Amino acid sequence: MERYVRSGESAKDIGDFALGEVEGSAQTLKATALGTAKLIRHPIECANQLGEAVMASGPALSEFSKHSEEIVAGAIEKKWTKFVNASNRERGRMTGSGLIEVGLTVAPFPKASKVVSASWRGLVRTMPKSALADRVIALPGKCYKISNELGRNVEKLRPCVRKRAMNYMRESGCMPDKVSFTPDGNTSYYPGWDTLRIAPDLLPHKNPPVGTLGANSRIGMKGCLAHELKGHRAAALAGKTHPNPILEEAQASIRAARYGHNLSQAERYALLRDAIARLSQRGIRIRDVKAELWIHEP
């Protein structure tokens, strides 16, 4: 059994991980056994269900064949982010089931498989969460997110908030081709499909930390949408997305602060502080990279 726990953790932590791994493997085996038993007992019913699923999935299968590596990489990113933020026991369950399935799925795709194989072994037990997140963002088919590790809202968005978000996007004139709401994950923009995925972190943290490092947690709904649309989306449509993911995030926040629709001075200031904090956490001064950023035109 290979341990995916960080160095310095206690024997109890390692034991929790091992227990979770056994639980995850057992769940996978149980599901496989049940599925096999049903197939043996009811082959015609199973065949009909499979046929209906394939027929219903025709458009999705066609889209998958065109963008397979991007789609797989997006799935890996979501699974990996959940894995990095999980407890040791939850990590064990995932390595015992879900991550194995992701590995088997990605095997036929050389580009994504190469990235995963080069990044996977040993990283979780040796690298901090922020470094792992940077590696995830670098996967093919990346998306761009408002959240950082300090945290934002995690409660499910109410219908009135969803309505306000849609109205703001229409008023700003930056409506993407597709907008979807999700109860978990991160608010993210996917340039490959011009899609905005809106999660609970659309809203700020209820009690954000004080200081420059808490700027991201204080960005409001309009600032968050401006970051994604006036920042990431506008840059993607203009071919100005920065190849460095850290500079791309800073660029998006600065663009949102300068050109975001109907933002207050406080909202613009929070976005600027967010850009500065993202860079300073990695030892980068904004004056040293300002010339590289696409921030001087709407």
Secondary structure as a PSIPRED ss2 file (coil, helix, strand):
# PSIPRED VFORMAT (PSIPRED V4.0)

   1 M C   1.000  0.000  0.000
   2 E C   1.000  0.000  0.000
   3 R C   1.000  0.000  0.000
   4 Y C   1.000  0.000  0.000
   5 V C   1.000  0.000  0.000
   6 R C   1.000  0.000  0.000
   7 S C   1.000  0.000  0.000
   8 G C   1.000  0.000  0.000
   9 E C   1.000  0.000  0.000
  10 S C   1.000  0.000  0.000
  11 A H   0.000  1.000  0.000
  12 K H   0.000  1.000  0.000
  13 D H   0.000  1.000  0.000
  14 I H   0.000  1.000  0.000
  15 G H   0.000  1.000  0.000
  16 D H   0.000  1.000  0.000
  17 F H   0.000  1.000  0.000
  18 A H   0.000  1.000  0.000
  19 L H   0.000  1.000  0.000
  20 G H   0.000  1.000  0.000
  21 E H   0.000  1.000  0.000
  22 V H   0.000  1.000  0.000
  23 E H   0.000  1.000  0.000
  24 G H   0.000  1.000  0.000
  25 S H   0.000  1.000  0.000
  26 A H   0.000  1.000  0.000
  27 Q H   0.000  1.000  0.000
  28 T H   0.000  1.000  0.000
  29 L H   0.000  1.000  0.000
  30 K H   0.000  1.000  0.000
  31 A H   0.000  1.000  0.000
  32 T H   0.000  1.000  0.000
  33 A H   0.000  1.000  0.000
  34 L H   0.000  1.000  0.000
  35 G H   0.000  1.000  0.000
  36 T H   0.000  1.000  0.000
  37 A H   0.000  1.000  0.000
  38 K H   0.000  1.000  0.000
  39 L H   0.000  1.000  0.000
  40 I H   0.000  1.000  0.000
  41 R H   0.000  1.000  0.000
  42 H C   1.000  0.000  0.000
  43 P H   0.000  1.000  0.000
  44 I H   0.000  1.000  0.000
  45 E H   0.000  1.000  0.000
  46 C H   0.000  1.000  0.000
  47 A H   0.000  1.000  0.000
  48 N H   0.000  1.000  0.000
  49 Q H   0.000  1.000  0.000
  50 L H   0.000  1.000  0.000
  51 G H   0.000  1.000  0.000
  52 E H   0.000  1.000  0.000
  53 A H   0.000  1.000  0.000
  54 V H   0.000  1.000  0.000
  55 M H   0.000  1.000  0.000
  56 A H   0.000  1.000  0.000
  57 S C   1.000  0.000  0.000
  58 G H   0.000  1.000  0.000
  59 P H   0.000  1.000  0.000
  60 A H   0.000  1.000  0.000
  61 L H   0.000  1.000  0.000
  62 S H   0.000  1.000  0.000
  63 E H   0.000  1.000  0.000
  64 F H   0.000  1.000  0.000
  65 S H   0.000  1.000  0.000
  66 K H   0.000  1.000  0.000
  67 H C   1.000  0.000  0.000
  68 S H   0.000  1.000  0.000
  69 E H   0.000  1.000  0.000
  70 E H   0.000  1.000  0.000
  71 I H   0.000  1.000  0.000
  72 V H   0.000  1.000  0.000
  73 A H   0.000  1.000  0.000
  74 G H   0.000  1.000  0.000
  75 A H   0.000  1.000  0.000
  76 I H   0.000  1.000  0.000
  77 E H   0.000  1.000  0.000
  78 K H   0.000  1.000  0.000
  79 K H   0.000  1.000  0.000
  80 W H   0.000  1.000  0.000
  81 T H   0.000  1.000  0.000
  82 K H   0.000  1.000  0.000
  83 F H   0.000  1.000  0.000
  84 V H   0.000  1.000  0.000
  85 N C   1.000  0.000  0.000
  86 A C   1.000  0.000  0.000
  87 S C   1.000  0.000  0.000
  88 N H   0.000  1.000  0.000
  89 R H   0.000  1.000  0.000
  90 E H   0.000  1.000  0.000
  91 R H   0.000  1.000  0.000
  92 G H   0.000  1.000  0.000
  93 R H   0.000  1.000  0.000
  94 M H   0.000  1.000  0.000
  95 T H   0.000  1.000  0.000
  96 G H   0.000  1.000  0.000
  97 S C   1.000  0.000  0.000
  98 G H   0.000  1.000  0.000
  99 L H   0.000  1.000  0.000
 100 I H   0.000  1.000  0.000
 101 E H   0.000  1.000  0.000
 102 V H   0.000  1.000  0.000
 103 G H   0.000  1.000  0.000
 104 L H   0.000  1.000  0.000
 105 T H   0.000  1.000  0.000
 106 V H   0.000  1.000  0.000
 107 A C   1.000  0.000  0.000
 108 P C   1.000  0.000  0.000
 109 F C   1.000  0.000  0.000
 110 P H   0.000  1.000  0.000
 111 K H   0.000  1.000  0.000
 112 A H   0.000  1.000  0.000
 113 S H   0.000  1.000  0.000
 114 K H   0.000  1.000  0.000
 115 V H   0.000  1.000  0.000
 116 V H   0.000  1.000  0.000
 117 S H   0.000  1.000  0.000
 118 A H   0.000  1.000  0.000
 119 S H   0.000  1.000  0.000
 120 W H   0.000  1.000  0.000
 121 R C   1.000  0.000  0.000
 122 G C   1.000  0.000  0.000
 123 L H   0.000  1.000  0.000
 124 V H   0.000  1.000  0.000
 125 R H   0.000  1.000  0.000
 126 T H   0.000  1.000  0.000
 127 M C   1.000  0.000  0.000
 128 P C   1.000  0.000  0.000
 129 K H   0.000  1.000  0.000
 130 S H   0.000  1.000  0.000
 131 A H   0.000  1.000  0.000
 132 L H   0.000  1.000  0.000
 133 A H   0.000  1.000  0.000
 134 D H   0.000  1.000  0.000
 135 R H   0.000  1.000  0.000
 136 V H   0.000  1.000  0.000
 137 I H   0.000  1.000  0.000
 138 A C   1.000  0.000  0.000
 139 L C   1.000  0.000  0.000
 140 P C   1.000  0.000  0.000
 141 G C   1.000  0.000  0.000
 142 K C   1.000  0.000  0.000
 143 C C   1.000  0.000  0.000
 144 Y E   0.000  0.000  1.000
 145 K E   0.000  0.000  1.000
 146 I C   1.000  0.000  0.000
 147 S C   1.000  0.000  0.000
 148 N C   1.000  0.000  0.000
 149 E C   1.000  0.000  0.000
 150 L C   1.000  0.000  0.000
 151 G C   1.000  0.000  0.000
 152 R C   1.000  0.000  0.000
 153 N C   1.000  0.000  0.000
 154 V C   1.000  0.000  0.000
 155 E C   1.000  0.000  0.000
 156 K C   1.000  0.000  0.000
 157 L C   1.000  0.000  0.000
 158 R C   1.000  0.000  0.000
 159 P H   0.000  1.000  0.000
 160 C H   0.000  1.000  0.000
 161 V H   0.000  1.000  0.000
 162 R H   0.000  1.000  0.000
 163 K H   0.000  1.000  0.000
 164 R H   0.000  1.000  0.000
 165 A H   0.000  1.000  0.000
 166 M H   0.000  1.000  0.000
 167 N H   0.000  1.000  0.000
 168 Y H   0.000  1.000  0.000
 169 M H   0.000  1.000  0.000
 170 R H   0.000  1.000  0.000
 171 E H   0.000  1.000  0.000
 172 S H   0.000  1.000  0.000
 173 G C   1.000  0.000  0.000
 174 C C   1.000  0.000  0.000
 175 M C   1.000  0.000  0.000
 176 P C   1.000  0.000  0.000
 177 D C   1.000  0.000  0.000
 178 K E   0.000  0.000  1.000
 179 V E   0.000  0.000  1.000
 180 S E   0.000  0.000  1.000
 181 F E   0.000  0.000  1.000
 182 T C   1.000  0.000  0.000
 183 P C   1.000  0.000  0.000
 184 D C   1.000  0.000  0.000
 185 G C   1.000  0.000  0.000
 186 N C   1.000  0.000  0.000
 187 T C   1.000  0.000  0.000
 188 S E   0.000  0.000  1.000
 189 Y E   0.000  0.000  1.000
 190 Y E   0.000  0.000  1.000
 191 P C   1.000  0.000  0.000
 192 G C   1.000  0.000  0.000
 193 W C   1.000  0.000  0.000
 194 D C   1.000  0.000  0.000
 195 T E   0.000  0.000  1.000
 196 L E   0.000  0.000  1.000
 197 R E   0.000  0.000  1.000
 198 I E   0.000  0.000  1.000
 199 A C   1.000  0.000  0.000
 200 P H   0.000  1.000  0.000
 201 D H   0.000  1.000  0.000
 202 L H   0.000  1.000  0.000
 203 L C   1.000  0.000  0.000
 204 P C   1.000  0.000  0.000
 205 H C   1.000  0.000  0.000
 206 K C   1.000  0.000  0.000
 207 N C   1.000  0.000  0.000
 208 P C   1.000  0.000  0.000
 209 P C   1.000  0.000  0.000
 210 V C   1.000  0.000  0.000
 211 G C   1.000  0.000  0.000
 212 T H   0.000  1.000  0.000
 213 L H   0.000  1.000  0.000
 214 G H   0.000  1.000  0.000
 215 A H   0.000  1.000  0.000
 216 N H   0.000  1.000  0.000
 217 S H   0.000  1.000  0.000
 218 R H   0.000  1.000  0.000
 219 I C   1.000  0.000  0.000
 220 G C   1.000  0.000  0.000
 221 M H   0.000  1.000  0.000
 222 K H   0.000  1.000  0.000
 223 G H   0.000  1.000  0.000
 224 C H   0.000  1.000  0.000
 225 L H   0.000  1.000  0.000
 226 A H   0.000  1.000  0.000
 227 H H   0.000  1.000  0.000
 228 E H   0.000  1.000  0.000
 229 L H   0.000  1.000  0.000
 230 K H   0.000  1.000  0.000
 231 G H   0.000  1.000  0.000
 232 H H   0.000  1.000  0.000
 233 R H   0.000  1.000  0.000
 234 A H   0.000  1.000  0.000
 235 A H   0.000  1.000  0.000
 236 A H   0.000  1.000  0.000
 237 L H   0.000  1.000  0.000
 238 A H   0.000  1.000  0.000
 239 G C   1.000  0.000  0.000
 240 K C   1.000  0.000  0.000
 241 T C   1.000  0.000  0.000
 242 H C   1.000  0.000  0.000
 243 P C   1.000  0.000  0.000
 244 N C   1.000  0.000  0.000
 245 P H   0.000  1.000  0.000
 246 I H   0.000  1.000  0.000
 247 L H   0.000  1.000  0.000
 248 E H   0.000  1.000  0.000
 249 E H   0.000  1.000  0.000
 250 A H   0.000  1.000  0.000
 251 Q H   0.000  1.000  0.000
 252 A H   0.000  1.000  0.000
 253 S H   0.000  1.000  0.000
 254 I H   0.000  1.000  0.000
 255 R H   0.000  1.000  0.000
 256 A H   0.000  1.000  0.000
 257 A H   0.000  1.000  0.000
 258 R H   0.000  1.000  0.000
 259 Y H   0.000  1.000  0.000
 260 G C   1.000  0.000  0.000
 261 H C   1.000  0.000  0.000
 262 N C   1.000  0.000  0.000
 263 L C   1.000  0.000  0.000
 264 S C   1.000  0.000  0.000
 265 Q H   0.000  1.000  0.000
 266 A H   0.000  1.000  0.000
 267 E H   0.000  1.000  0.000
 268 R H   0.000  1.000  0.000
 269 Y H   0.000  1.000  0.000
 270 A H   0.000  1.000  0.000
 271 L H   0.000  1.000  0.000
 272 L H   0.000  1.000  0.000
 273 R H   0.000  1.000  0.000
 274 D H   0.000  1.000  0.000
 275 A H   0.000  1.000  0.000
 276 I H   0.000  1.000  0.000
 277 A H   0.000  1.000  0.000
 278 R H   0.000  1.000  0.000
 279 L H   0.000  1.000  0.000
 280 S H   0.000  1.000  0.000
 281 Q C   1.000  0.000  0.000
 282 R C   1.000  0.000  0.000
 283 G C   1.000  0.000  0.000
 284 I C   1.000  0.000  0.000
 285 R C   1.000  0.000  0.000
 286 I H   0.000  1.000  0.000
 287 R H   0.000  1.000  0.000
 288 D H   0.000  1.000  0.000
 289 V H   0.000  1.000  0.000
 290 K H   0.000  1.000  0.000
 291 A H   0.000  1.000  0.000
 292 E H   0.000  1.000  0.000
 293 L C   1.000  0.000  0.000
 294 W C   1.000  0.000  0.000
 295 I C   1.000  0.000  0.000
 296 H C   1.000  0.000  0.000
 297 E C   1.000  0.000  0.000
 298 P C   1.000  0.000  0.000
